[in-house]
Amino acid sequence: MKNEKQITLRNKKIAYTLRKNKRARGMRLVVNCDGTVVVTTPFGFHETLAEKFIREKSRWLFSKLAFFKQFKGQAILGSSKKNYLTYKDEAHQRAVERVAHFNNIYNFSFNRISIRNQKTRWGSCSKKGNLSFTYKIALLPEQLADYIIVHELCHLEEFNHSKKFWNLVAKTMPDHASLRGELKKSRLSFY
């Protein structure tokens, strides 16, 4: 059962969907990449509890809404063939340009760069020196896409996640830990 609602936070009206789910054990707040807000509660929870929950999470809510505004107004959707074909060329151009930019510093050897409709990864590096990225890098803010590109580029030298690997990443991405955290918390990854 779902219900469209509104709440005023920081003098802004925030629309949200209230869903009641018999399997829910507690309340859950989700901000989707298109900016929609969903609160899920078990049956029997009064709507005022959902509002109180949103108010308690308002700081997090506004940070997520602000984060998703960075994305060219486009939601990162599921890994459909249509989305892949739409963004593949743009992603390839971005990857080629940014790999060239960062490889001026690293000077690593690699074979080719490909764009895939990867369902579980942002990118990968093969032992043969092939770099592969998901088409979704075309939809990310440049800083996050750059982090993914540098991460895979550094695997050409260190095929692991050792301290030496992270030191290589830090050479061009000193804030790599916060960028990695931003990617993980964004709920963008893969639907």
LOTI-598486 format. One record per residue (C-alpha): x, y, z; chain; residue number from 1; residue in three letters. Coordinates in steps of 0.1 Angstrom, whole numbers, plus 5000, padded with zeros to 4 digits. Example, Ala and Ser with C-alpha at 12.3 -4.5 7.8 and 13.67 -1.06 7.14 Angstrom:
BEGIN
+------+------+------+--------+-----+---------+
|   px |   py |   pz | cadena | num | residuo |
+------+------+------+--------+-----+---------+
| 5123 | 4955 | 5078 |      A |   1 |     ALA |
| 5137 | 4989 | 5071 |      A |   2 |     SER |
+------+------+------+--------+-----+---------+
This chain:
BEGIN
+------+------+------+--------+-----+---------+
|   px |   py |   pz | cadena | num | residuo |
+------+------+------+--------+-----+---------+
| 5000 | 5000 | 5000 |      A |   1 |     MET |
| 5014 | 5034 | 4991 |      A |   2 |     LYS |
| 5004 | 5070 | 4996 |      A |   3 |     ASN |
| 5017 | 5103 | 4982 |      A |   4 |     GLU |
| 5025 | 5128 | 5010 |      A |   5 |     LYS |
| 5043 | 5161 | 5016 |      A |   6 |     GLN |
| 5063 | 5174 | 5045 |      A |   7 |     ILE |
| 5079 | 5208 | 5050 |      A |   8 |     THR |
| 5115 | 5208 | 5060 |      A |   9 |     LEU |
| 5137 | 5239 | 5062 |      A |  10 |     ARG |
| 5109 | 5259 | 5046 |      A |  11 |     ASN |
| 5108 | 5235 | 5016 |      A |  12 |     LYS |
| 5080 | 5212 | 5007 |      A |  13 |     LYS |
| 5094 | 5177 | 5001 |      A |  14 |     ILE |
| 5071 | 5152 | 4984 |      A |  15 |     ALA |
| 5075 | 5116 | 4995 |      A |  16 |     TYR |
| 5058 | 5083 | 4990 |      A |  17 |     THR |
| 5047 | 5064 | 5021 |      A |  18 |     LEU |
| 5047 | 5027 | 5016 |      A |  19 |     ARG |
| 5033 | 5002 | 5041 |      A |  20 |     LYS |
| 5048 | 4967 | 5039 |      A |  21 |     ASN |
| 5038 | 4937 | 5059 |      A |  22 |     LYS |
| 5073 | 4923 | 5057 |      A |  23 |     ARG |
| 5090 | 4956 | 5070 |      A |  24 |     ALA |
| 5105 | 4953 | 5104 |      A |  25 |     ARG |
| 5112 | 4990 | 5109 |      A |  26 |     GLY |
| 5112 | 5023 | 5090 |      A |  27 |     MET |
| 5133 | 5029 | 5060 |      A |  28 |     ARG |
| 5140 | 5061 | 5041 |      A |  29 |     LEU |
| 5153 | 5060 | 5005 |      A |  30 |     VAL |
| 5162 | 5088 | 4981 |      A |  31 |     VAL |
| 5163 | 5075 | 4946 |      A |  32 |     ASN |
| 5187 | 5088 | 4920 |      A |  33 |     CYS |
| 5158 | 5106 | 4903 |      A |  34 |     ASP |
| 5152 | 5126 | 4935 |      A |  35 |     GLY |
| 5121 | 5108 | 4946 |      A |  36 |     THR |
| 5118 | 5100 | 4983 |      A |  37 |     VAL |
| 5102 | 5069 | 4997 |      A |  38 |     VAL |
| 5095 | 5060 | 5033 |      A |  39 |     VAL |
| 5086 | 5023 | 5041 |      A |  40 |     THR |
| 5070 | 5013 | 5073 |      A |  41 |     THR |
| 5054 | 4982 | 5087 |      A |  42 |     PRO |
| 5016 | 4981 | 5089 |      A |  43 |     PHE |
| 5004 | 4995 | 5121 |      A |  44 |     GLY |
| 5028 | 5024 | 5122 |      A |  45 |     PHE |
| 5010 | 5058 | 5124 |      A |  46 |     HIS |
| 5019 | 5083 | 5097 |      A |  47 |     GLU |
| 5031 | 5108 | 5123 |      A |  48 |     THR |
| 5059 | 5083 | 5131 |      A |  49 |     LEU |
| 5070 | 5084 | 5095 |      A |  50 |     ALA |
| 5071 | 5122 | 5095 |      A |  51 |     GLU |
| 5091 | 5122 | 5128 |      A |  52 |     LYS |
| 5115 | 5097 | 5111 |      A |  53 |     PHE |
| 5119 | 5120 | 5081 |      A |  54 |     ILE |
| 5126 | 5150 | 5103 |      A |  55 |     ARG |
| 5152 | 5131 | 5122 |      A |  56 |     GLU |
| 5169 | 5121 | 5090 |      A |  57 |     LYS |
| 5165 | 5156 | 5073 |      A |  58 |     SER |
| 5202 | 5163 | 5072 |      A |  59 |     ARG |
| 5209 | 5131 | 5054 |      A |  60 |     TRP |
| 5179 | 5136 | 5032 |      A |  61 |     LEU |
| 5190 | 5170 | 5020 |      A |  62 |     PHE |
| 5226 | 5158 | 5014 |      A |  63 |     SER |
| 5213 | 5130 | 4992 |      A |  64 |     LYS |
| 5190 | 5154 | 4973 |      A |  65 |     LEU |
| 5219 | 5178 | 4967 |      A |  66 |     ALA |
| 5241 | 5149 | 4956 |      A |  67 |     PHE |
| 5217 | 5137 | 4930 |      A |  68 |     PHE |
| 5213 | 5173 | 4916 |      A |  69 |     LYS |
| 5248 | 5170 | 4902 |      A |  70 |     GLN |
| 5238 | 5145 | 4876 |      A |  71 |     PHE |
| 5229 | 5165 | 4845 |      A |  72 |     LYS |
| 5192 | 5160 | 4855 |      A |  73 |     GLY |
| 5194 | 5124 | 4845 |      A |  74 |     GLN |
| 5187 | 5095 | 4867 |      A |  75 |     ALA |
| 5210 | 5066 | 4865 |      A |  76 |     ILE |
| 5187 | 5038 | 4855 |      A |  77 |     LEU |
| 5190 | 5001 | 4854 |      A |  78 |     GLY |
| 5215 | 4985 | 4831 |      A |  79 |     SER |
| 5191 | 4984 | 4801 |      A |  80 |     SER |
| 5204 | 4980 | 4765 |      A |  81 |     LYS |
| 5187 | 5013 | 4756 |      A |  82 |     LYS |
| 5206 | 5032 | 4783 |      A |  83 |     ASN |
| 5238 | 5015 | 4773 |      A |  84 |     TYR |
| 5235 | 5024 | 4737 |      A |  85 |     LEU |
| 5225 | 5060 | 4745 |      A |  86 |     THR |
| 5255 | 5067 | 4768 |      A |  87 |     TYR |
| 5282 | 5043 | 4754 |      A |  88 |     LYS |
| 5299 | 5067 | 4731 |      A |  89 |     ASP |
| 5299 | 5096 | 4756 |      A |  90 |     GLU |
| 5314 | 5072 | 4783 |      A |  91 |     ALA |
| 5340 | 5060 | 4759 |      A |  92 |     HIS |
| 5351 | 5095 | 4750 |      A |  93 |     GLN |
| 5352 | 5105 | 4786 |      A |  94 |     ARG |
| 5373 | 5074 | 4795 |      A |  95 |     ALA |
| 5398 | 5079 | 4767 |      A |  96 |     VAL |
| 5403 | 5116 | 4775 |      A |  97 |     GLU |
| 5406 | 5111 | 4812 |      A |  98 |     ARG |
| 5429 | 5080 | 4810 |      A |  99 |     VAL |
| 5452 | 5100 | 4787 |      A | 100 |     ALA |
| 5451 | 5129 | 4811 |      A | 101 |     HIS |
| 5460 | 5108 | 4842 |      A | 102 |     PHE |
| 5484 | 5086 | 4823 |      A | 103 |     ASN |
| 5505 | 5116 | 4815 |      A | 104 |     ASN |
| 5514 | 5114 | 4852 |      A | 105 |     ILE |
| 5515 | 5076 | 4857 |      A | 106 |     TYR |
| 5529 | 5066 | 4823 |      A | 107 |     ASN |
| 5515 | 5030 | 4825 |      A | 108 |     PHE |
| 5512 | 5007 | 4794 |      A | 109 |     SER |
| 5477 | 4995 | 4785 |      A | 110 |     PHE |
| 5461 | 4978 | 4756 |      A | 111 |     ASN |
| 5425 | 4991 | 4751 |      A | 112 |     ARG |
| 5397 | 5009 | 4767 |      A | 113 |     ILE |
| 5362 | 4995 | 4764 |      A | 114 |     SER |
| 5327 | 5005 | 4777 |      A | 115 |     ILE |
| 5304 | 4978 | 4788 |      A | 116 |     ARG |
| 5270 | 4974 | 4803 |      A | 117 |     ASN |
| 5285 | 4960 | 4836 |      A | 118 |     GLN |
| 5259 | 4950 | 4861 |      A | 119 |     LYS |
| 5281 | 4948 | 4892 |      A | 120 |     THR |
| 5312 | 4970 | 4887 |      A | 121 |     ARG |
| 5321 | 5006 | 4878 |      A | 122 |     TRP |
| 5352 | 4994 | 4861 |      A | 123 |     GLY |
| 5378 | 4966 | 4858 |      A | 124 |     SER |
| 5414 | 4961 | 4847 |      A | 125 |     CYS |
| 5425 | 4928 | 4832 |      A | 126 |     SER |
| 5459 | 4912 | 4835 |      A | 127 |     LYS |
| 5464 | 4918 | 4798 |      A | 128 |     LYS |
| 5462 | 4955 | 4804 |      A | 129 |     GLY |
| 5426 | 4961 | 4792 |      A | 130 |     ASN |
| 5406 | 4988 | 4810 |      A | 131 |     LEU |
| 5368 | 4985 | 4810 |      A | 132 |     SER |
| 5342 | 5009 | 4824 |      A | 133 |     PHE |
| 5305 | 5009 | 4827 |      A | 134 |     THR |
| 5286 | 5034 | 4805 |      A | 135 |     TYR |
| 5273 | 5050 | 4837 |      A | 136 |     LYS |
| 5306 | 5070 | 4841 |      A | 137 |     ILE |
| 5291 | 5093 | 4815 |      A | 138 |     ALA |
| 5264 | 5102 | 4840 |      A | 139 |     LEU |
| 5286 | 5108 | 4870 |      A | 140 |     LEU |
| 5301 | 5141 | 4881 |      A | 141 |     PRO |
| 5336 | 5144 | 4867 |      A | 142 |     GLU |
| 5353 | 5139 | 4901 |      A | 143 |     GLN |
| 5336 | 5106 | 4907 |      A | 144 |     LEU |
| 5342 | 5093 | 4871 |      A | 145 |     ALA |
| 5379 | 5104 | 4875 |      A | 146 |     ASP |
| 5382 | 5084 | 4907 |      A | 147 |     TYR |
| 5369 | 5053 | 4889 |      A | 148 |     ILE |
| 5393 | 5059 | 4860 |      A | 149 |     ILE |
| 5423 | 5065 | 4882 |      A | 150 |     VAL |
| 5414 | 5034 | 4903 |      A | 151 |     HIS |
| 5414 | 5011 | 4873 |      A | 152 |     GLU |
| 5445 | 5028 | 4858 |      A | 153 |     LEU |
| 5465 | 5022 | 4890 |      A | 154 |     CYS |
| 5456 | 4985 | 4888 |      A | 155 |     HIS |
| 5479 | 4983 | 4857 |      A | 156 |     LEU |
| 5508 | 4987 | 4881 |      A | 157 |     GLU |
| 5494 | 4971 | 4913 |      A | 158 |     GLU |
| 5468 | 4944 | 4907 |      A | 159 |     PHE |
| 5455 | 4945 | 4943 |      A | 160 |     ASN |
| 5443 | 4969 | 4969 |      A | 161 |     HIS |
| 5475 | 4971 | 4989 |      A | 162 |     SER |
| 5489 | 5002 | 5006 |      A | 163 |     LYS |
| 5512 | 5006 | 4975 |      A | 164 |     LYS |
| 5481 | 5006 | 4953 |      A | 165 |     PHE |
| 5463 | 5033 | 4974 |      A | 166 |     TRP |
| 5495 | 5054 | 4974 |      A | 167 |     ASN |
| 5494 | 5053 | 4936 |      A | 168 |     LEU |
| 5458 | 5064 | 4936 |      A | 169 |     VAL |
| 5465 | 5092 | 4961 |      A | 170 |     ALA |
| 5492 | 5106 | 4937 |      A | 171 |     LYS |
| 5464 | 5121 | 4916 |      A | 172 |     THR |
| 5434 | 5116 | 4939 |      A | 173 |     MET |
| 5444 | 5125 | 4974 |      A | 174 |     PRO |
| 5407 | 5125 | 4985 |      A | 175 |     ASP |
| 5401 | 5090 | 4971 |      A | 176 |     HIS |
| 5387 | 5077 | 5004 |      A | 177 |     ALA |
| 5359 | 5102 | 5005 |      A | 178 |     SER |
| 5351 | 5097 | 4968 |      A | 179 |     LEU |
| 5350 | 5060 | 4973 |      A | 180 |     ARG |
| 5326 | 5065 | 5002 |      A | 181 |     GLY |
| 5305 | 5089 | 4982 |      A | 182 |     GLU |
| 5301 | 5062 | 4955 |      A | 183 |     LEU |
| 5292 | 5035 | 4980 |      A | 184 |     LYS |
| 5267 | 5057 | 4999 |      A | 185 |     LYS |
| 5251 | 5072 | 4968 |      A | 186 |     SER |
| 5228 | 5042 | 4961 |      A | 187 |     ARG |
| 5237 | 5048 | 4924 |      A | 188 |     LEU |
| 5256 | 5017 | 4918 |      A | 189 |     SER |
| 5235 | 4991 | 4902 |      A | 190 |     PHE |
| 5197 | 4985 | 4903 |      A | 191 |     TYR |
+------+------+------+--------+-----+---------+
